């Protein structure tokens, strides 16, 4: 290889090394905004991070959100097809934690404590091992609700 070829290759090697180093540093400095997977238990509190100013999505594994009672500081949109909810602060940036209660189609209830942070949109997925097995009412220790009233005999 001639001296001229070595000189030409050297700047290219340095440029690739600098670009790779810069990309790695940027990736480390970027906020970790990703899907948050939380374990849920019927009646328990689930704590997660939401965006202080952007929309955030909350979904369930093998279940659907049926009802939500919320905080007046957020707009809540319920997607009836997917069963997910989308929340967006009405006052941005949101500074205080939010409290929501959600009830699911399989009979579970969760209290959500949502902590706002200055991050882009967040996604929260709540997994409940009991939801994979069936409804909350089918679990031992839970009484089944009657769907029809008892008949009285004369």
C-alpha positions as CSV (number, residue, x, y, z in Angstrom):
1,X,0.0,0.0,0.0
2,X,1.4,3.4,-0.9
3,X,1.7,6.3,1.6
4,X,-1.0,8.1,-0.2
5,X,-3.4,5.2,0.3
6,X,-2.6,5.1,4.0
7,X,-3.3,8.8,4.3
8,X,-6.6,8.5,2.6
9,X,-7.8,5.6,4.8
10,X,-6.7,7.2,8.1
11,X,-9.3,10.0,8.1
12,X,-12.1,7.5,7.1
13,X,-11.1,5.3,10.1
14,X,-11.0,8.2,12.5
15,X,-14.4,9.5,11.2
16,X,-16.0,6.0,11.7
17,X,-14.6,5.8,15.2
18,X,-15.7,9.2,16.2
19,X,-19.2,8.6,14.8
20,X,-19.6,5.3,16.6
21,X,-18.4,6.9,19.9
22,X,-20.7,9.9,19.5
23,X,-23.7,7.6,18.7
24,X,-22.9,5.5,21.9
25,X,-22.8,8.6,24.0
26,X,-26.0,10.0,22.7
27,X,-27.7,6.6,23.3
28,X,-26.5,6.6,26.9
29,X,-27.6,10.2,27.5
30,X,-31.1,9.7,26.0
31,X,-33.9,9.1,28.5
32,X,-35.0,5.5,28.7
33,X,-38.5,5.9,27.2
34,X,-39.8,2.4,26.5
35,X,-42.5,0.0,27.3
36,X,-42.9,-0.4,31.0
37,X,-44.0,-3.9,32.0
38,X,-45.6,-3.9,35.4
39,X,-46.8,-6.9,37.4
40,X,-50.3,-6.4,38.8
41,X,-52.3,-8.2,41.5
42,X,-56.0,-7.7,42.0
43,X,-56.6,-4.8,44.4
44,X,-52.9,-3.8,44.5
45,X,-51.2,-0.5,43.6
46,X,-49.2,-0.3,40.4
47,X,-46.6,2.5,40.2
48,X,-45.4,3.7,36.8
49,X,-43.9,6.7,35.0
50,X,-46.0,8.8,32.6
51,X,-45.1,11.8,30.5
52,X,-45.6,15.2,32.2
53,X,-46.8,16.7,28.9
54,X,-47.5,14.1,26.3
55,X,-50.0,11.3,25.9
56,X,-49.4,7.9,27.6
57,X,-51.0,4.5,27.0
58,X,-52.0,2.0,29.5
59,X,-52.8,-1.6,28.5
60,X,-53.4,-5.0,30.0
61,X,-52.1,-8.5,29.1
62,X,-54.9,-11.0,28.4
63,X,-57.5,-8.6,29.7
64,X,-59.2,-5.3,28.8
65,X,-59.9,-2.1,30.8
66,X,-63.7,-1.9,31.3
67,X,-63.9,1.2,33.5
68,X,-61.6,4.0,34.8
69,X,-62.0,6.5,37.5
70,X,-59.5,9.3,37.2
71,X,-57.9,12.4,38.2
72,X,-59.2,15.8,36.9
73,X,-55.7,16.8,35.8
74,X,-55.8,14.3,32.9
75,X,-58.0,13.7,29.9
76,X,-58.7,9.9,29.6
77,X,-59.7,8.3,26.3
78,X,-60.9,4.7,26.4
79,X,-60.4,2.6,23.3
80,X,-63.3,0.2,23.4
81,X,-61.9,-1.9,20.6
82,X,-58.5,-2.7,22.3
83,X,-59.5,-2.0,25.9
84,X,-56.5,0.3,26.3
85,X,-56.7,3.8,27.8
86,X,-54.8,6.9,26.8
87,X,-54.1,9.7,29.3
88,X,-52.9,13.2,28.6
89,X,-52.4,16.0,31.1
90,X,-54.8,18.9,30.9
91,X,-52.2,21.1,32.5
92,X,-48.7,20.7,31.2
93,X,-46.2,20.1,32.6
94,X,-47.9,17.9,35.2
95,X,-46.0,18.0,38.5
96,X,-48.0,15.9,41.0
97,X,-48.6,12.2,40.8
98,X,-51.9,10.9,39.4
99,X,-54.2,8.4,41.0
100,X,-56.4,6.3,38.8
101,X,-58.5,3.2,39.5
102,X,-59.2,0.8,36.7
103,X,-61.5,-2.2,36.6
104,X,-61.1,-4.9,34.0
105,X,-63.4,-7.2,32.1
106,X,-62.1,-10.2,34.0
107,X,-63.0,-8.6,37.3
108,X,-59.6,-7.3,38.5
109,X,-59.1,-3.8,40.0
110,X,-55.9,-1.9,40.1
111,X,-54.9,1.4,41.7
112,X,-52.5,3.2,39.5
113,X,-50.0,5.7,40.9
114,X,-48.6,7.5,37.9
115,X,-45.5,9.6,38.4
116,X,-45.0,12.4,35.8
117,X,-41.6,12.9,34.3
118,X,-40.3,15.1,31.6
119,X,-40.1,12.3,29.0
120,X,-41.9,11.6,25.7
121,X,-45.0,9.5,25.5
122,X,-44.9,6.4,27.7
123,X,-46.5,3.0,27.4
124,X,-47.4,0.9,30.4
125,X,-48.4,-2.8,30.2
126,X,-49.9,-4.4,33.3
127,X,-49.5,-8.2,33.5
128,X,-51.4,-10.3,36.0
129,X,-50.7,-14.0,36.2
130,X,-54.3,-14.6,37.3
131,X,-55.7,-12.9,34.2
132,X,-54.0,-15.6,32.1
133,X,-55.9,-18.3,34.2
134,X,-59.3,-16.6,33.9
135,X,-61.4,-14.1,35.8
136,X,-60.9,-12.8,39.3
137,X,-64.2,-14.4,40.3
138,X,-62.9,-17.9,39.3
139,X,-60.0,-17.7,41.7
140,X,-60.1,-19.5,45.1
141,X,-61.3,-17.2,47.8
142,X,-63.4,-15.1,45.5
143,X,-67.2,-15.5,45.5
144,X,-68.8,-15.8,42.1
145,X,-71.5,-13.2,41.4
146,X,-74.9,-14.5,40.4
147,X,-76.0,-13.4,37.0
148,X,-79.6,-14.3,37.6
149,X,-81.6,-13.6,40.8
150,X,-82.6,-16.5,43.0
151,X,-86.1,-17.7,42.6
152,X,-88.2,-18.0,45.7
153,X,-90.3,-21.1,46.1
154,X,-93.8,-20.9,47.6
